[in-house]
């Protein structure tokens, strides 16, 4: 277990999510006139949010690093929002209009990192999660977040692409590498897991 709240999620929410996603491959399409055999149903995921709790950093540290340019990110540097009030702090990186958005907030007493995926990204990630089961969820989630966003020390490595991770971000990611995911431009629809196994 990487972080204290991850265990709770894994024991309740994660198992149900994987059971649901894996059950989709067992769905059968209704028989059409003249058909004698049911075909697998087509399905897609329109939105999926992946959350990791109990982070070893605060939203303020992330915001300050973003403002300094200590970030390697798929979103535009102008595509962020910062909110701070008596309930806590929230940093949004990315745009709801795009396929992915990261939220980093501490409104429940601990820091949570969420990556919201929509459209082809949601369908792609849902298909991957349906095929992999519960094993390695935390590593997959961290790798997926890292593909979109890394907090780095921009003064190292000669460029932001080769820069070292900031210590608190390095503590979070551990030995997990950035994911190399890229959905088809047309998106993966329906039984992507079944197609991949065949």
Secondary structure, DSSP 8 states (H G I E B T S, - for coil): --SHHHHHHIIIIIHHHHHHHHHGGG-B----TT--S--B-----SEEEEEEES-SS-HHHHHHHHHHT-EEESS-TT-EEEEEETTEEEEEEE-TTSSEEEEEE-TTSS-EEEEEEEHHHHHHHHHHHHHH-STTHHHHHHHHHHHHEEEEETTSSSSTTT-EE-HHHHHHHTT---------TT---S-HHHHHH-
